[in-house]
Amino acid sequence: MKTWRVHAWGEPETMTLDEIAKPEVGAGQVRIRNHAAALNFFDILQVQGKYQVKPPFPFTPGAEVAGIVDAVGWGVTSVNEGDRVMAIPRGGAFAEFSYAPEASVFGMPEAMRFEEAAAMPIVYQTSYFAMTHRYQLREGEWLLVHAGASGVGMSAIQIGKALGAKVIATAGSEAKLAFSREQGADHTIDYTDAGWVDRVKEITGGRGADTIYDPVGGDIFDLSTKCIATEGRILIIGFAAGRIPSIALNRVLLKNISIVGVLWGGYVLSHPSYEKEAHAELMKMYTAGKIRPSVSAVYPFAEAPRGLRDLAERKVSGKAVLKF
């Protein structure tokens, strides 16, 4: 099988397209002939050696796929050869075949396209976990979503609306603000404008945001503490800005706010049944028309480095995928 591999820390362009023997499927494992694989910002960090998980060389990046079940290992009962599935392999998505544990393989609705399915597993599970498990979002609350035009921001806007929140989204250009509105945001704000904090307060009638969904960190986190409502909470999703921020605890105390960590990947490792449970609820939202991944960029498998470069340069709104 053909697979993109990383032989040393570098950039997307230093990956090599290798041909290797197709491994046998192991017990409890599902082998998928990939039709689509999603590109994520953390894939770039992993290629650069900046991600918290550092696989041994050589390795194949990628963590979201959709395709046809090609083989099942001993003990697998929930899927069969020939099934259309989306899956979360433990790495290895940028290859013609991927391998995933049974708990991380999910059925696809008949009407769902492979590109759409590949864009869904991690970002939607992350946002669902954040807003239903780490904190139960309440109907009518103000939800502020940073990086609303990113894949994870897109999922947060849609799920927030599905749960009954009033959503404010931030982004860095008019095109990305328009995209955020298309996902259901009630209000959008350009966070390159120094007055965005005051704008949040204005929109919420001086209250501030009840819940802030932050995959950015850095200065965005710092300023978010100035427009959060009393008894509000900031959901920490990641640090796309590159700087891991800190906070003076007197701010936490004086406004009774909560800083809530959201590490979906770590949680599912110790709670393997959660992925299936969350997927079932997300499929209910999808079937009801409340959520739907927006895939704005599709690249041929052979152009994976170009896709990752466009993602790194913030040229993509929503999700980008490879097509096989």
C-alpha positions in Angstrom: 0.0 0.0 0.0 1.1 3.6 -0.5 1.5 5.7 2.6 2.8 9.2 3.5 5.6 8.8 6.1 7.7 11.0 8.3 11.3 9.8 8.7 12.6 12.9 10.6 11.0 16.0 12.1 10.4 18.6 9.5 7.6 20.2 7.4 4.7 18.7 5.4 6.9 18.9 2.3 9.5 16.6 3.8 7.1 13.7 4.1 7.7 10.9 1.6 5.2 8.8 -0.3 6.4 5.3 0.3 5.1 1.9 -0.7 5.1 -0.7 2.1 3.7 -4.1 2.7 0.1 -4.0 3.9 0.1 -5.2 7.5 -2.2 -8.0 8.6 -5.3 -7.0 10.6 -4.9 -7.8 14.4 -7.3 -9.1 17.0 -10.0 -6.5 17.8 -8.9 -4.4 14.8 -10.6 -3.2 11.7 -8.8 -2.6 8.4 -10.3 0.1 6.2 -9.7 0.8 2.5 -9.7 4.6 2.7 -11.9 6.7 0.5 -11.2 10.0 2.4 -8.9 11.2 5.2 -9.2 14.5 7.1 -6.4 17.0 7.5 -6.0 18.5 11.0 -3.7 21.2 12.4 -2.3 18.7 14.9 -1.1 16.6 12.0 1.3 19.5 11.1 2.5 19.8 14.7 3.1 16.0 14.7 5.2 16.2 11.5 7.2 19.1 13.1 7.8 17.2 16.3 5.8 19.8 18.3 2.8 17.6 19.3 2.5 15.9 22.6 2.4 12.5 21.0 5.7 11.7 19.2 5.5 8.3 17.4 8.7 6.4 16.5 10.1 7.0 13.0 9.0 6.3 10.4 5.3 7.0 11.0 2.3 8.0 9.0 0.2 11.0 10.3 -3.5 11.4 10.2 -6.3 10.5 12.5 -9.7 10.7 10.7 -10.8 8.5 7.8 -13.8 7.1 6.0 -14.0 4.2 3.7 -15.0 0.5 3.3 -14.2 -2.2 5.8 -11.6 -4.4 4.1 -11.0 -6.9 6.9 -11.8 -7.5 10.5 -9.7 -9.1 13.2 -10.6 -11.8 15.7 -13.3 -10.8 18.1 -14.7 -7.9 16.1 -18.5 -8.1 16.1 -19.9 -4.6 15.5 -18.8 -4.2 11.8 -18.4 -6.5 8.8 -16.4 -6.5 5.6 -18.0 -4.2 3.1 -19.5 -1.8 5.7 -19.2 2.0 5.0 -17.6 3.5 8.0 -15.8 6.5 9.5 -13.1 5.8 12.0 -10.4 7.2 14.2 -7.2 5.2 13.6 -4.4 5.6 16.1 -2.4 7.5 13.4 -1.9 6.2 9.9 -4.7 7.9 8.1 -2.6 9.2 5.3 -2.4 5.8 3.6 -4.4 3.7 1.3 -5.4 1.5 4.2 -5.9 2.4 7.8 -6.2 0.2 11.0 -8.4 1.2 13.9 -9.7 -0.5 17.1 -13.3 -1.6 16.9 -14.4 0.9 19.5 -13.2 3.7 17.1 -15.0 2.5 14.0 -18.5 3.9 13.4 -21.3 3.3 10.8 -22.2 6.0 8.3 -25.6 7.1 7.3 -26.4 6.1 3.7 -26.7 9.7 2.5 -23.4 10.7 3.9 -20.4 11.2 1.5 -17.0 9.8 2.4 -15.4 13.3 2.4 -18.1 14.5 4.9 -17.7 11.4 7.1 -13.9 11.8 7.3 -14.4 15.4 8.5 -16.4 14.4 11.4 -15.0 12.0 14.1 -12.5 13.9 16.1 -13.7 17.5 15.9 -17.4 16.7 16.6 -16.5 14.3 19.3 -14.3 16.9 20.9 -16.9 19.6 20.9 -19.7 17.2 22.1 -17.4 16.0 24.9 -16.6 19.7 25.9 -20.2 20.9 26.0 -22.0 17.8 27.4 -19.5 16.0 29.5 -16.8 18.5 30.7 -19.6 21.1 31.1 -23.3 20.8 30.4 -24.1 23.7 28.1 -27.5 25.2 29.1 -30.2 26.4 26.7 -30.2 30.1 26.3 -26.6 30.6 27.4 -24.1 32.8 25.5 -21.4 30.7 23.9 -18.3 32.4 22.5 -16.5 30.2 20.0 -13.0 31.3 19.0 -11.6 30.3 15.6 -15.1 29.7 14.4 -14.0 29.0 10.8 -11.7 26.1 11.9 -12.8 22.5 11.8 -13.2 22.3 15.6 -14.8 25.8 15.7 -17.3 24.8 13.0 -18.3 21.8 15.1 -18.6 23.9 18.3 -20.9 26.4 16.6 -23.2 23.7 15.2 -23.3 21.7 18.4 -23.8 24.8 20.5 -26.8 25.8 18.4 -28.1 22.2 18.6 -28.0 22.4 22.4 -29.9 25.7 22.4 -27.1 28.3 23.0 -26.8 31.7 21.5 -23.5 31.7 19.6 -20.9 34.4 19.1 -18.0 33.3 16.8 -14.7 35.0 16.2 -12.5 34.7 13.1 -9.8 36.7 11.4 -11.3 37.7 8.0 -14.6 38.7 6.5 -14.7 35.4 4.5 -14.2 33.4 7.7 -16.8 35.4 9.6 -19.3 34.7 6.8 -18.4 31.0 7.0 -19.1 31.1 10.8 -22.5 32.6 10.2 -23.2 29.9 7.7 -22.5 27.3 10.4 -25.2 29.0 12.6 -23.4 31.7 14.6 -25.8 34.4 15.7 -23.1 37.1 15.9 -19.5 37.2 14.5 -16.5 39.3 15.5 -13.1 39.9 13.9 -10.6 39.1 16.6 -7.9 41.1 14.8 -9.9 44.1 15.9 -8.6 45.3 19.3 -12.2 46.1 20.4 -13.5 42.6 20.2 -13.8 42.2 24.0 -16.0 45.2 24.2 -18.1 43.9 21.3 -18.7 40.7 23.2 -19.9 42.7 26.2 -22.1 44.8 24.0 -23.8 41.8 22.3 -24.5 40.1 25.7 -25.9 43.3 27.2 -22.9 43.7 29.5 -23.1 40.2 30.9 -20.2 38.6 29.0 -20.1 35.1 27.6 -21.3 32.2 29.8 -19.1 29.7 28.1 -16.0 30.4 26.0 -14.7 27.6 23.7 -11.0 28.3 23.1 -8.8 26.2 20.8 -6.4 29.2 20.3 -4.8 30.1 23.6 -2.2 32.9 23.7 -3.5 36.5 23.7 -7.0 35.2 22.8 -7.3 33.4 26.2 -5.9 36.4 28.0 -8.5 38.7 26.6 -11.3 36.2 27.0 -10.9 36.5 30.8 -12.1 40.1 30.4 -15.4 39.3 28.7 -16.5 36.2 30.5 -19.7 36.3 32.6 -19.7 35.9 36.3 -19.8 32.1 37.0 -18.7 31.5 33.4 -16.3 28.9 32.2 -13.5 28.8 29.6 -13.2 25.4 27.8 -9.5 24.8 27.0 -9.4 22.9 23.7 -5.8 23.7 22.5 -3.2 26.2 21.8 -3.2 27.0 18.0 -1.6 30.4 18.7 1.5 28.6 19.9 1.7 30.2 23.4 0.3 28.3 26.4 -1.3 31.1 28.5 -1.6 31.4 32.3 -4.1 33.2 34.5 -3.8 35.1 37.8 -6.0 33.1 40.2 -7.5 36.2 41.7 -9.5 36.6 38.4 -10.9 33.1 38.8 -11.8 33.8 42.4 -13.3 37.3 42.0 -15.7 36.3 39.2 -16.3 32.7 40.3 -15.2 31.5 36.9 -14.0 28.0 35.9 -11.1 27.0 33.7 -12.1 23.6 32.2 -9.6 21.3 30.5 -11.0 19.3 27.5 -8.7 16.4 26.5 -11.1 14.2 24.6 -8.3 11.9 23.4 -7.0 11.1 26.9 -10.6 10.5 28.2 -11.5 7.9 25.5 -8.3 6.0 26.2 -9.5 5.3 29.7 -13.3 5.2 28.8 -13.3 3.2 25.5 -17.1 2.9 25.4 -17.5 6.7 25.2 -16.7 7.1 21.5 -19.6 4.9 20.5 -22.0 6.6 22.9 -21.0 10.1 21.7 -21.2 9.0 18.0 -24.8 7.7 18.5 -25.9 11.1 19.9 -24.0 13.0 17.1 -25.8 10.9 14.5 -29.1 11.8 16.0 -28.1 15.5 15.5 -26.9 14.8 12.0 -30.1 13.0 11.0 -32.2 15.8 12.5 -30.2 18.3 10.3 -28.7 20.1 13.3 -25.1 19.4 12.4 -23.3 18.8 9.1 -19.5 19.0 8.4 -18.5 21.6 5.8 -15.7 20.4 3.6 -14.3 23.4 1.8 -11.1 21.8 0.4 -10.5 18.4 -1.2 -7.0 17.3 -2.2 -5.9 14.2 -4.1 -4.1 11.7 -1.9 -0.8 12.5 -3.8 -1.1 16.2 -2.7 -1.2 15.7 1.1 1.8 18.1 1.7 0.0 20.8 -0.2 -3.2 20.3 1.8 -1.3 20.5 5.1 0.5 23.6 3.9 -2.7 25.3 3.0 -4.0 24.4 6.5 -0.9 25.8 8.1 -1.3 29.0 6.3 -5.0 29.4 7.4 -6.3 29.1 3.8 -9.0 26.6 4.7 -12.4 27.2 6.4 -14.1 24.2 7.9 -12.4 20.9 7.1 -9.9 19.8 4.4 -9.7 16.2 3.3 -7.7 13.9 1.1 -9.6 11.9 -1.5 -8.4 8.5 -2.6 
